[in-house]
Amino acid sequence: MPSYDVLVVGAGPAGGATALAAARAGARVLCIERHNAVGVPVQCAEHIPALLVGQMDLGASFIVQSTRGMKFFLPGSPVRETAMPGFVVNRDHFDQCLIQAAIDAGAELMTATQAIRRMDDDTILLRRKSGQSFTVKAGVIVGADGPRSLVGRWVGSVNQHLLSAMQITMPLAAPMEHTEVYFDRDYYAGYGWLFPKKDIANVGIGLKKCLHDPKHLRTKLDDLAARLSAEGKIRGAPVSVTYGWIPAGPVRKAAYGNVILVGDAAGHTHPITGAGIFMAVTCGQMAGKWAAIAAKEKDMRLLLQYDTQWRDLFEDTLTRACQHRITMEDRWEQFPEIIKSCWEAYRVYDG
Ligand SMILES: Cc1cc2nc3c(=O)[nH]c(=O)nc-3n(C[C@H](O)[C@H](O)[C@H](O)COP(=O)(O)OP(=O)(O)OC[C@H]3O[C@@H](n4cnc5c(N)ncnc54)[C@H](O)[C@@H]3O)c2cc1C
């Protein structure tokens, strides 16, 4: 049976960053991805903070355009603007750059390969799309398998609070330098967005899941697209449509024996904005380092250091944002005032 120091399940930003860090630290790493190609399909508005590019140090080939900041549109209030340098990227290429760097550092990648079952502590059953099943052994198992993580289920740690999001890509009428966020009473505890990507735009809506079915989401998204067309921001017909889940729950631990969770699987997503790429990569860098050390030392207690390290950086922010989310959901009837106290862009925000 093939044996590895670290098995990374999922090759998104969290898995790619984990595999890269672990391989660079000298571990024998296998990263598996259930899709045929890494980064495809794209289920993302593709915006990253500018500082992440320097932190990753993988060049800039995935950048499509820069953004100067974010504009916020709240009914009955003047448009607010925050300075927040960022980039809109080709997310598929972004994920591929990370995993290629991991491969260059010595990690092995298997696409079209899905984690199926944990047979015992360190033996995992995998299945290829061809139908072939096989087992691998790994000292450390990393769940980087997204918002509805199977690895999370193995250790009883799942995302209970999810937002559902739907997005269309539309031709952009004229170049834009800001991302835009739209609030509406109908977007329960969520928001709409337009993120410009050179001559196209990612236009989407994310809402609290429980109250809304996909039809409702699509209707609201079509309404938003019609509004933005009427305002002369976008034109023509959608080029593509995508959807996905966004974790928006409280902080929980990410290390369970020889299993660690990272990225969306661990709930490393901002519960108000839904942004998760920066945290997925940053926590992946920590996870990979500690996974390699724990495997080498054969001491899984060292994985608790990963839990401490990511909490030191993100726990306060996530906890505060989660409190704001709870307030926003409980007091949604106070829209639009509740937006002003729960979103950092507004002066009454009490973070
Ligand atoms: C519509 C939408 C728009 C978004 N826009 C933004 C944005 O603009 N900026 C931002 O920062 N964040 C955004 N996010 C959030 C962001 O996409 C996620 O936080 C980020 O992708 C998390 O990375 P990850 O690697 O943890 O998970 P993922 O990117 O979900 O990667 C998990 C990978 O694991 C694979 N996988 C799952 N199960 C298995 C299995 N059993 N075996 C093998 N492989 C498996 C999946 O195929 C996938 O490739 C958005 C999310 C959505 C839904």
The ligand as an SDF file (V2000), in Angstrom:
LIG
                    3D

 53 58  0  0  0  0  0  0  0  0999 V2000
  -19.9640   32.0820   -5.3830 C   0  0  0  0  0  0  0  0  0  0  0  0
  -18.7690   32.2680   -4.4750 C   0  0  0  0  0  0  0  0  0  0  0  0
  -17.9630   33.3930   -4.6060 C   0  0  0  0  0  0  0  0  0  0  0  0
  -16.8400   33.5570   -3.7840 C   0  0  0  0  0  0  0  0  0  0  0  0
  -16.0410   34.6560   -3.9840 N   0  0  0  0  0  0  0  0  0  0  0  0
  -14.9390   34.8160   -3.2230 C   0  0  0  0  0  0  0  0  0  0  0  0
  -14.0510   35.9080   -3.4670 C   0  0  0  0  0  0  0  0  0  0  0  0
  -14.2220   36.7170   -4.3930 O   0  0  0  0  0  0  0  0  0  0  0  0
  -12.9610   36.0400   -2.6440 N   0  0  0  0  0  0  0  0  0  0  0  0
  -12.7140   35.1640   -1.6170 C   0  0  0  0  0  0  0  0  0  0  0  0
  -11.7230   35.3480   -0.8900 O   0  0  0  0  0  0  0  0  0  0  0  0
  -13.5310   34.1150   -1.3840 N   0  0  0  0  0  0  0  0  0  0  0  0
  -14.6160   33.9050   -2.1830 C   0  0  0  0  0  0  0  0  0  0  0  0
  -15.4180   32.8150   -1.9720 N   0  0  0  0  0  0  0  0  0  0  0  0
  -15.0110   31.8180   -0.9550 C   0  0  0  0  0  0  0  0  0  0  0  0
  -13.8390   30.9950   -1.5070 C   0  0  0  0  0  0  0  0  0  0  0  0
  -14.1580   30.5040   -2.7950 O   0  0  0  0  0  0  0  0  0  0  0  0
  -13.4960   29.8450   -0.5800 C   0  0  0  0  0  0  0  0  0  0  0  0
  -13.3300   30.3510    0.7280 O   0  0  0  0  0  0  0  0  0  0  0  0
  -12.2230   29.1210   -1.0210 C   0  0  0  0  0  0  0  0  0  0  0  0
  -12.4180   28.4900   -2.2560 O   0  0  0  0  0  0  0  0  0  0  0  0
  -11.8180   28.0900    0.0230 C   0  0  0  0  0  0  0  0  0  0  0  0
  -10.7710   27.2990   -0.4670 O   0  0  0  0  0  0  0  0  0  0  0  0
  -10.6430   25.7660   -0.0060 P   0  0  0  0  0  0  0  0  0  0  0  0
   -9.4220   25.2600   -0.6620 O   0  0  0  0  0  0  0  0  0  0  0  0
  -10.8230   25.6660    1.4510 O   0  0  0  0  0  0  0  0  0  0  0  0
  -11.9390   25.0510   -0.6220 O   0  0  0  0  0  0  0  0  0  0  0  0
  -12.3440   24.8020   -2.1350 P   0  0  0  0  0  0  0  0  0  0  0  0
  -11.8860   25.9120   -2.9960 O   0  0  0  0  0  0  0  0  0  0  0  0
  -13.8060   24.4800   -2.1040 O   0  0  0  0  0  0  0  0  0  0  0  0
  -11.5240   23.5040   -2.5440 O   0  0  0  0  0  0  0  0  0  0  0  0
  -11.8630   22.2370   -2.0530 C   0  0  0  0  0  0  0  0  0  0  0  0
  -11.4340   21.2070   -3.0840 C   0  0  0  0  0  0  0  0  0  0  0  0
  -11.6250   19.9070   -2.5380 O   0  0  0  0  0  0  0  0  0  0  0  0
  -12.1310   19.0530   -3.5440 C   0  0  0  0  0  0  0  0  0  0  0  0
  -12.8170   17.9340   -2.8760 N   0  0  0  0  0  0  0  0  0  0  0  0
  -13.9620   17.9870   -2.1500 C   0  0  0  0  0  0  0  0  0  0  0  0
  -14.2570   16.7710   -1.6470 N   0  0  0  0  0  0  0  0  0  0  0  0
  -13.2610   15.9390   -2.0620 C   0  0  0  0  0  0  0  0  0  0  0  0
  -13.0030   14.5440   -1.8560 C   0  0  0  0  0  0  0  0  0  0  0  0
  -13.8100   13.7630   -1.1050 N   0  0  0  0  0  0  0  0  0  0  0  0
  -11.8920   13.9980   -2.4450 N   0  0  0  0  0  0  0  0  0  0  0  0
  -11.0690   14.7610   -3.1950 C   0  0  0  0  0  0  0  0  0  0  0  0
  -11.2770   16.0820   -3.4300 N   0  0  0  0  0  0  0  0  0  0  0  0
  -12.3490   16.6680   -2.8450 C   0  0  0  0  0  0  0  0  0  0  0  0
  -13.0630   19.9660   -4.3400 C   0  0  0  0  0  0  0  0  0  0  0  0
  -13.3080   19.4610   -5.6370 O   0  0  0  0  0  0  0  0  0  0  0  0
  -12.2760   21.2700   -4.3490 C   0  0  0  0  0  0  0  0  0  0  0  0
  -11.4180   21.3760   -5.4660 O   0  0  0  0  0  0  0  0  0  0  0  0
  -16.5450   32.6080   -2.7760 C   0  0  0  0  0  0  0  0  0  0  0  0
  -17.3490   31.4770   -2.6280 C   0  0  0  0  0  0  0  0  0  0  0  0
  -18.4490   31.2930   -3.4740 C   0  0  0  0  0  0  0  0  0  0  0  0
  -19.3110   30.0650   -3.3230 C   0  0  0  0  0  0  0  0  0  0  0  0
  1  2  1  0
  2  3  1  0
  2 52  2  0
  3  4  2  0
  4  5  1  0
  4 50  1  0
  5  6  2  0
  6  7  1  0
  6 13  1  0
  7  8  2  0
  7  9  1  0
  9 10  1  0
 10 11  2  0
 10 12  1  0
 12 13  2  0
 13 14  1  0
 14 15  1  0
 14 50  1  0
 15 16  1  0
 16 17  1  0
 16 18  1  0
 18 19  1  0
 18 20  1  0
 20 21  1  0
 20 22  1  0
 22 23  1  0
 23 24  1  0
 24 25  2  0
 24 26  1  0
 24 27  1  0
 27 28  1  0
 28 29  2  0
 28 30  1  0
 28 31  1  0
 31 32  1  0
 32 33  1  0
 33 34  1  0
 33 48  1  0
 34 35  1  0
 35 36  1  0
 35 46  1  0
 36 37  1  0
 36 45  1  0
 37 38  2  0
 38 39  1  0
 39 40  1  0
 39 45  2  0
 40 41  1  0
 40 42  2  0
 42 43  1  0
 43 44  2  0
 44 45  1  0
 46 47  1  0
 46 48  1  0
 48 49  1  0
 50 51  2  0
 51 52  1  0
 52 53  1  0
M  END
$$$$
